Structures are given as structure tokens and as C-alpha cells.
Amino acid sequence: MEMNQPYVFIDFEFTMPEGKMKTNGFFPEIIEVGAILVVNNEIQKQFSAFVKPNKYPILSERCKNFLKISQQNIDEGISFEDFVLAISEFEGDKPSVVVTWGNMDMKVLRHNCQQAGVEFPFKGKFVDLSMEYKRFFGDQNQTGLWKAVQEYGKEGVGRHHRALDDAMTTYHIFKLVEKDKQYLEKHQPTTIGDRIDLSKVLSKLAF
């Protein structure tokens, strides 16, 4: 993690189709956001909110059951436009590195912005941590967020599929991966002399 470089760890939850919605122009919309601003390895700010969807304001039963988000949560949430404004201010003037687990968050955000006619809020670069994790460990398949943190012998923060908890878990995995990368960069391979005592080998060979 570069010094003074702002990092935004972010996670969204989306609407989910059911029944006729699947064939009626449905597209996923952001209904919950969790974001963490980190500078110099210190959490500077957190943001969490429910967001009202524009296209399908009524949640499907599938969505409510899977995410444990109620219709009341959404009805009392902020508008998509207010969400984009808040997240723009959250990033600040200096372009940040936006870190997500998977590529869907930024795809859906970009599409939702286009549909709503508002400007995409982020100016910096994006990191899909799930792909970084996959490349680093040589996995053939992408790993789920909470499975990844459990593979480190840790547990996720709070509850899975709550946006702020998942954003915090993403930050924790990022720190673990960065620590492993630094270790590998500093670690020098041992020589054969480090692994065995050559004096003992030579004494056995001597006549």
C-alpha cells in the first residue's frame, strides 16, 4: 500500500430478479453500500447506507430472503443520486485506488450511473482483489470473499452480505495478501549450505 495514497474498499448489495422481472428489462440496482477510506494503513472514514432503486423499487422475495434486507430498509434509504454524491465526497479530491472483491460492483455502479444520467463518481484506478488473490495463490477458480478470509485462518467481519461488513472483510484480506507479498519479496531462497551441515557430511565421507 503506497504511502499517502487513498484506498477505498467498497461493497454493494444489489436487487435480484424474480418471476416476470427476469424478462421485463431487469438489471441489478444498488440497494446497500459499505465503504471504507484508508490512508497510510489507517481507516479515515466509513460510510454505510441503504439506497432506493429507481427501476424496481419493490424488492423481490428472493432478494429480501437472501440479503436479509427489508422493504422498509429500502424505503427509508437515500436516493441513488444522493448516494453517488456522498460517495464522490467520500473519495475526495485525490484519485484513490478503489478495491472490490470481484468486478460486479463497479460494473453495476457504472451501469446504474448511465441509467440515472449521473456522472460516475470515481477518478482513480480499480483493483479486483479476488483476481489478485487468485493470481497470488495460483487458484484455478475465483474464491468467495468469506471463503478467502477463512483460508487465512480468519473469520469475516460481522455478517456476510452486509455491505459495510464485506467491505471491512475485503480490507482485512487486502492487508493479509500485501503482507504475504512483502514477505516473498524480502525472502531469499536458502542455499544447500543453509539446509544441511556440510562439515558433518564431509566427516562421514572422510577415510
QUIDATA-V752356 format. One record per residue. N is the residue number from 1. RES is the residue in one small letter. PHI is phi as a letter, one per 20 degrees, with the letter a starting at -180 (999 if undefined). PSI is psi as a letter, one per 20 degrees, with the letter a starting at -180 (999 if undefined). D_LAST is the distance of its C-alpha to the last C-alpha in Angstrom with 1 decimal. Layout:
n res phi psi d_last
N RES PHI PSI D_LAST
N RES PHI PSI D_LAST
//
This chain:
n res phi psi d_last
1 m 999 p 57.3
2 e f q 58.9
3 m f p 60.5
4 n m i 64.3
5 q e p 64.3
6 p f p 66.5
7 y d p 65.2
8 v d o 67.6
9 f e p 66.2
10 i c q 68.9
11 d b q 69.7
12 f c q 72.9
13 e d q 74.4
14 f c r 76.7
15 t f q 79.7
16 m c p 79.0
17 p f q 81.4
18 e b p 83.1
19 g m c 85.7
20 k f i 88.0
21 m g h 86.2
22 k f h 83.5
23 t d j 86.0
24 n d l 88.2
25 g m k 86.4
26 f f q 83.9
27 f b q 81.2
28 p f p 79.0
29 e c q 80.3
30 i f p 78.6
31 i c i 79.9
32 e b q 77.4
33 v c q 75.3
34 g c p 72.6
35 a b q 71.1
36 i c p 68.9
37 l e p 68.8
38 v c p 65.5
39 v c p 65.0
40 n l l 61.9
41 n m j 60.5
42 e c p 63.7
43 i f o 66.3
44 q e h 69.5
45 k b q 71.9
46 q c q 72.4
47 f b p 75.1
48 s b p 76.1
49 a a q 79.3
50 f e q 80.9
51 v c p 82.5
52 k f p 85.7
53 p f q 85.2
54 n e g 87.9
55 k f g 87.9
56 y c n 87.5
57 p f i 88.4
58 i e p 88.4
59 l f q 84.9
60 s f q 84.2
61 e f h 83.5
62 r g g 80.0
63 c f g 79.3
64 k f g 80.6
65 n f g 78.7
66 f f g 75.4
67 l e i 75.4
68 k l k 77.4
69 i d p 79.8
70 s e r 83.5
71 q f h 86.4
72 q f h 87.6
73 n g g 84.4
74 i f g 85.1
75 d f h 88.8
76 e e j 88.1
77 g f r 85.4
78 i e r 85.8
79 s f q 86.9
80 f f h 84.4
81 e f g 85.9
82 d f h 85.4
83 f f g 81.8
84 v f g 81.1
85 l f g 82.7
86 a f g 80.8
87 i f h 77.4
88 s f g 78.3
89 e f h 78.9
90 f f g 75.8
91 e f h 73.7
92 g n a 75.5
93 d f h 75.9
94 k e p 72.3
95 p g p 70.9
96 s d r 68.3
97 v e o 65.4
98 v e p 66.7
99 v d p 64.1
100 t c r 65.0
101 w d o 63.2
102 g n r 64.2
103 n d i 66.6
104 m f h 69.8
105 d g g 70.9
106 m f h 71.5
107 k f g 72.9
108 v f g 75.5
109 l g g 76.3
110 r f g 76.9
111 h f g 79.1
112 n f h 81.0
113 c f g 81.7
114 q f g 83.1
115 q f h 85.2
116 a e i 86.6
117 g m k 87.1
118 v d q 85.1
119 e f p 82.4
120 f f p 78.7
121 p f i 77.6
122 f d q 74.1
123 k d i 73.3
124 g e a 69.5
125 k e r 66.7
126 f d q 65.6
127 v c p 62.3
128 d e o 61.9
129 l f h 59.2
130 s f h 58.8
131 m f h 57.7
132 e f g 55.4
133 y f g 53.9
134 k f g 53.6
135 r f g 51.8
136 f f g 49.5
137 f e i 48.3
138 g m k 48.6
139 d f q 51.2
140 q f h 53.2
141 n d q 56.3
142 q f q 58.0
143 t d q 57.6
144 g f q 60.6
145 l g g 60.9
146 w f h 60.5
147 k f h 57.7
148 a f g 55.8
149 v f h 56.1
150 q f h 55.2
151 e f h 52.0
152 y e j 51.1
153 g m j 51.7
154 k d r 55.0
155 e c q 58.7
156 g f r 61.5
157 v e p 64.1
158 g m c 67.4
159 r c p 68.6
160 h f q 67.5
161 h m k 70.2
162 r d p 71.8
163 a g g 71.6
164 l f h 70.7
165 d f g 68.1
166 d f h 66.5
167 a f g 66.6
168 m f h 64.8
169 t f h 62.2
170 t g g 61.7
171 y f g 61.2
172 h f g 58.6
173 i f h 56.6
174 f g g 56.9
175 k f h 55.3
176 l f g 52.4
177 v f g 51.8
178 e f h 52.0
179 k f g 49.5
180 d f h 47.0
181 k f g 47.6
182 q f h 47.0
183 y f g 43.8
184 l f h 42.5
185 e f h 43.7
186 k e h 41.8
187 h f p 38.7
188 q e p 35.8
189 p f q 33.2
190 t f q 29.8
191 t e r 26.8
192 i f h 23.5
193 g f h 22.2
194 d f h 25.1
195 r e h 24.4
196 i c q 20.7
197 d e o 18.5
198 l f h 16.0
199 s f h 14.2
200 k f h 13.4
201 v f g 12.3
202 l f h 9.9
203 s f h 8.4
204 k f h 8.1
205 l e i 6.5
206 a f q 3.8
207 f e 999 0.0
//
